[in-house]
Amino acid sequence: MIEPEPFRIYLMRHAQAASAAPGGRDFDRVLDDRGYAQAEMVADRAADLGYVPDCLISSTAERCRQTAEIVRRAVRETLEITFVDELYNGTPDLYAAIIAAQRPARSVMLIGHNPSIDLLLEGLIGKAERRAAMPGGYPTAGLAVLDYSAQGDSGGWTLTNLLSI
């Protein structure tokens, strides 16, 4: 699915968003107050742990843009955000291809949507480990940190940490 490089992947689901305005589009939904708080707490915790990606990729949906901006401010003001339209309704395979295309970056953060982000995580670490880590599903503003190792019997992607509120 994703070859060994990059060696660290950060998968983040956008923070909680308000319901669409009457006649509004899902794409235009914005973070609600709880969503802003979620994103800020997770981003601050990521910064405290030294989780600073080489590149940050986000869906163009407004709630993802807002989440990405909060992350950028917390981890590194100069971090560029690449917005990708196709992530909005993208498949897990598309998410994986976009991450894999970021070489030579050693770490990539992707901010996207369910169910694709959840299915990508499951494809990288396995269904049992994903369900054990997130029994209630992928939480809003949830940040999964995955590292690649070719060592040992279980070489491959490992869930190193999960930050959520």
N, C-alpha and C positions, 0 to 999 in steps of 0.2 A: 504494500500500500504506500508507505513512505519509506524510502531508503534511509540508511543510518544518518545521513546529514539532513537537516540540522540535528544536533544532539540534544536539544531541549525544545519542547513545544509547550506553549501556554495556550490552552483552549478556554475561552471565556464566553459564557452566554451573556447577552445583554442584560442589564438590570431591569427591574420591574417597570413596566410601562402602564400609563393610563389607558383606559378604553378609548377606542377611536371616537372622535367627535361625530355627532350625527351627520351622516352623509360623507364623512371623512374616510380616508383609506387607511388600512392597516399599516402600510409602509410609512405613514406620516405620524404614527403614534409617538408620543414623547414620554420621557421618564416621568413618573409621578414622584412625590416627595420621598416615599419609601425607596424608590429606585435610585434617586440621587444619593440617599444615605447609604444604601447597599454598595453602590459603585465606589463611593468615597472610602468606605471602610475596607473593602476588599483591596482597592488600589493602594491605600496607605499601608495595609499589611504586606502586600506584595513588595512595596518599596522598602519596608523595614527588613524584609527577608533577602533583599538584594536581587529580586526577580526583575531584571531589566532586559527586555528582549532587544535583539539587534534590529528587528523590524516589527512593525505593528500593522496588521491588515484588518480591515473592518468592513462589514456590510455597509451599504449606503443608506439603509433604513435609519430614520432619525434617532430611534432609541439606541441603535448601535453606535452612531456617530457621537451621541452624547456620552455613552459609556466609554468609548475610545478616548475622547478628549479628557475625561476625568482620569483615566489611566495614564495618559501621556503627562498630564500635569503632575501626577504623583510620582511617577518613576523616573522621568527625564524630560524636562521641558523641550529639549531639542529633538526628541524622537519624532521622526516623520510618520504620519499615518497614511497608509495607502488604502483608499476606499475602492471596493470592488462591487459593482452592481450585481454580478451573478451570485454573490453569496446570499442574497435575499431569499431566493427560492432554490438555492443550490443543493445538490446531493452531497452525501458524505464523500463520495469519490471526487467530486469537484473541490470540496474543502481540502482533501488530501493533496490533490494536484496543485492547488494554489500554494499550499505550504511547501511542497517539494520543489516548486519552481523558485523558491527564494534563495537558493544557493548563490553565493557561498556563506550566507548568514548561518551562524552557529546556533541561534535561538530565534524562534518566530512566535509571535502572539497573534492569534486569530480571534476576533470577536464576531460572533455570529448568532444563529438562531437554532432553536429546537424544531424538529427532532434531529436535524442534520449533525449538530455538534455532539449530541448524545450518541448517535449512531457511529460517528467517527471515533469517539473515545472508546466505545465498545469494540470497534474493529481493531483498535490499536492495542488494547490491554486485555480483551476478552470479556465475554458477557458476565461471567461469575464475578470477576474483580470489579467491574463497573457497577454491578448491582450491589455488591458489598460496600463499595465506597459511597454510593448514592442510592440507597434503597427507595427513596421517594422520587427518584428521577433527577435530572440535571437542574439544579436550582437557578433561579435568576441571579445574575451577578456571580455565579459559581465560576471559580478559576481552577482548572485542573493543570497541574504541572507534571509533564512527562519527560523522562530522560531515557536516552537510548544507551544500551550497553550490549556489547557483543560477548560479554563474559558469562561464564557459567552455563548451566543447562537451560536456563530460561532467557537466553539472549533475546533482546528485543526491547520494546517500549514498556516502561514501568511507570505507574502512577507514583510520583515522588511526594506530592502534597496536593491537598484539596483545600482551597480557601472558599468559604461561603459564610453567609450570615443567617 
